[in-house]
Amino acid sequence: MKKNKFKNIAGLTLLEMLIGVVISSIMMGAIYTTYTVVNNSYSQVTERAKISRSGRDIVEMMMRDIRMAGFKYMLGTNTLGLPNRSYLEFVGGDTTIAESHDPIIIEKGESALGPAEGSYSKIEIQGHPDEGSKCCDRIHIVYDDFNQNDTTQPYKRYKITYYAAPITDGDGQRYAAYKSLISWSQPIDSESGTWVDNCPECYVGQKIRDHIVDMEFVPLDAEGRVLSPLPRPGSDTAARDNLYKIRAVDLIITFRSKSNFYKFKSASGKPRYVKGLGDRGHDFDDTKLRDSVVVTIHTRNIGGGI
């Protein structure tokens, strides 16, 4: 009698193969889901890091300039035949913001000040995704410098202005931050001068950061209290006196991501919200990320006589 030679050969039944396929499918689905979650988390962290990195760059620039506000150069006794201190005319007091040489002037906009003197009309983009968005505060910074190689005007004075303006292109409607630098022109043999924007180091409207949501500056006194009324030149004596009480400036800049961050828009009637200083904030319902950088910048050259 012949023995069945296939009796001891092992194998899989159809049912076992189907069970294996199902288990493998579940494992692959779990792996893909885990990959998707990790990849999305990585993308979000990367996007936040981009905003934070570029935010630090512009904040460091502003910190450097604000700390220079009010700086006066004194040459002292010298063999160059030059005045031992600045001879430049100082224009302040009840002048306009455009003419003023005061160290720091912040313009909050009519939305914050009402029709107050020194306010300006903030720019609003129609249909901007941030509900009721009006951007942004402006800050003017004045400081002195010196160049002994310039025999016409060795003592220098500069005014830096940070502001924002709207942009509309293929990336949608948004704001960008800009910086301008102008110089006070007053030759050594003149008793008065004027602001000019055509000096070798001058520039006007240089874009320094795209995708800005808001930019806010708040002046503080020596006790860390918000100065009120807002320091500015003009006929308001209290506001004018506060110009030289500024000891620090609270700065908050809110940025928007270029690419989409959230998977879905916010639910109807429940917009996302980004907080500003005080009661200031912005609602939005798109899929972009908003993030803020907040810093307090101490002024070092404001106070005392001119």
CORRALIN-V622373 format. One line per field, one symbol per residue. ss: DSSP state (H for helix, E for strand, C for the rest). psi: psi as a letter, one per 30 degrees, with the letter a starting at -180 (. if undefined). burial: # if it has 16 or more other C-alpha atoms within 10 Angstrom, else .. A space follows every 10 residues. Layout:
ss->???
psi->???
burial->???
This chain:
ss->CCCCCCCCCC CCCHHHHHHH HHHHHHHHHH HHHHHHHHHH HHHHHHHHHH HHHHHHHHHH HHHHHHHHCC CCCCCCCCCC CCCCCCCCCC CCCCCCCCCC CCCEEEECCH HHHCCCCCCC CCECCCCCCE ECCCECCEEE EEEEEECCCC CCCCEEEEEE EEEEEEEEEC CEEEEEEEEE EEEEECCCCC CCCEEECCCC CCEEEEEEEE EEEEEEEEEE CCCCCECCCC CCCCCCHHHH HHHHCCCEEE EEEEEECCCC CCCCCCCCCC CEEEECCCCC EEEECCCCCE EEEEEEEECC CCCCCC
psi->kkkjfgegkl lkleeeeeee eeeeeeeeee eeeeeeeeee eeeeeeeeee eeeeeeeeee eeeeeeffkg kkkjeaklgf glkflkfkkk jbcglleefk gkekkkjflf fefbglkfll jlkkkkgkfj kgkjklllkk kkllakjffj feieklkkkk kkllllkjaf glkallklkk klkkjjlfgl flalklggle fllkhjkfkl hkeljkkjkl afggkkkklk kllafjeeee efegfkflkk kkkklklelk elelllkkgi llkkkakbgk lkklgaglkk lkkkkkjkkf gkkal.
burial->.......... .......... .......... .......... ...#..##.. #...##..#. .##.###### ###....... .#...###.. .##..##..# #########. .......### .#.##...## ..######## ####.#.... ..######## ######.... ...####### ########.. ....#.#... ........## ########## #....##..# ####.#..## .######### #######... #......... ##.#.#.... ########## ####..###. ##....
